[in-house]
Amino acid sequence: MSYVRPNIAAMAAYVPGEQPRPGTSIIKLNSNENPYPPSPQVIEVLRHFEDELLRRYPDPFAHNFCQAIAEVLGIPADWVIVGNGSDDLLNLLVRACANDAARPIVYPTPTYVLYRTLAALQPATVVEVPYPDDFRFPLKELVAVQGAITFIASPNSPSGHVVALTDLRDLAQQASGLVVVDEAYVDFAESSALSLVQEFDNVVVLRTLSKGYGLAGLRLGFGVANPALLAELFKVKDSYNVDALAIALGTAAMRDQAYKNTCVAKIKASRTALTRDLRELGFTVLDSHGNFVLAMPPQGNAEYLYLALKEQGILVRYFKQPRLDDKLRISVGTEEQNRALIAALAGLTNAA
Ligand SMILES: *Cc1c(COP(=O)(O)O)cnc(C)c1O
């Protein structure tokens, strides 16, 4: 006898990347966090945060934050919805749109595992369309499903590839349901699907402050879509899904684009170096548009290397699932962290 719904009892829990306690001397390259701290302007707002704002409920629509986003992206503020991380918005979209097997949730794989978890919670039927090995976009197969939502992570994790705007436009045109473009890693890429939001009323673009802005601990993300769709989503949203501190700090982060751009430039340069160094060690590495790389060791012994690195205090991500269990997803760290990783891998691959 279970006290919870059958689909909850039957489903597997989502397993986030390991989070060692702060202060332990671990090189943490497993959750695609930004290796650099948030903007000094964010810390400034944190230090002078008014107590009074904690006593009151926060602005349910986070107008100040939406305004800052609107100015940076050149869109109207009423095209923005704010979430407790973009995970909150993914959850909200599934709850709002998924109903039964007639209209499943569909997405190409391998991708962000949380899409499957959120569908299982409903429960909603899931159709997973495998990417071919060259990551050509499986447009026809996705469209054929006519899902309630088609999720596309671009740049995708863990592959790091970007889906071409023309492919996303074709998808938006041919899909009868929502097309949600999850742009968690867009800050590290050269293109975005943001323009499609104005072209198509079924497109939602999701962004986060967790990766590019170095604020994963704050939990703040946002979505861009037309106001008619947002009006429906607001009915489903928790009234106070984003707290007062997150609104204030997120606004400061968004207003300091120069700082974000400096961090992103450093990370992109490190990504190039890391890719080159891994290839020199014999790894097969896909060109990445995120702040991580997917790397296949020359001997395919990814699980061994994951465990051996962990012994040495270096955490990377290992996915024990078909097509990924011979690879490691490695977040781009500081230059010093990346050097330590390469030195450790050089020792391990020579020994093997
Ligand atoms: C990190 C990540 C998210 C979640 O971001 P949060 O805003 O921290 O919830 C969403 N989608 C993808 C693909 C991610 O990698």
The ligand as an SDF file (V2000), in Angstrom:
LIG
                    3D

 15 15  0  0  0  0  0  0  0  0999 V2000
   20.8370   23.9440  -15.7080 C   0  0  0  0  0  0  0  0  0  0  0  0
   19.7150   23.6810  -16.6410 C   0  0  0  0  0  0  0  0  0  0  0  0
   18.4190   24.1210  -16.3680 C   0  0  0  0  0  0  0  0  0  0  0  0
   17.9990   24.5780  -15.0040 C   0  0  0  0  0  0  0  0  0  0  0  0
   18.3380   25.7680  -14.6340 O   0  0  0  0  0  0  0  0  0  0  0  0
   17.8230   26.3890  -13.2640 P   0  0  0  0  0  0  0  0  0  0  0  0
   17.4580   27.7470  -13.6700 O   0  0  0  0  0  0  0  0  0  0  0  0
   18.9830   26.3160  -12.3460 O   0  0  0  0  0  0  0  0  0  0  0  0
   16.6390   25.6170  -12.7610 O   0  0  0  0  0  0  0  0  0  0  0  0
   17.4310   23.9490  -17.3210 C   0  0  0  0  0  0  0  0  0  0  0  0
   17.7010   23.3240  -18.4760 N   0  0  0  0  0  0  0  0  0  0  0  0
   18.9100   22.8530  -18.7650 C   0  0  0  0  0  0  0  0  0  0  0  0
   19.1460   22.1620  -20.0600 C   0  0  0  0  0  0  0  0  0  0  0  0
   19.9540   22.9980  -17.8520 C   0  0  0  0  0  0  0  0  0  0  0  0
   21.1470   22.4830  -18.0990 O   0  0  0  0  0  0  0  0  0  0  0  0
  1  2  1  0
  2  3  1  0
  2 14  2  0
  3  4  1  0
  3 10  2  0
  4  5  1  0
  5  6  1  0
  6  7  2  0
  6  8  1  0
  6  9  1  0
 10 11  1  0
 11 12  2  0
 12 13  1  0
 12 14  1  0
 14 15  1  0
M  END
$$$$
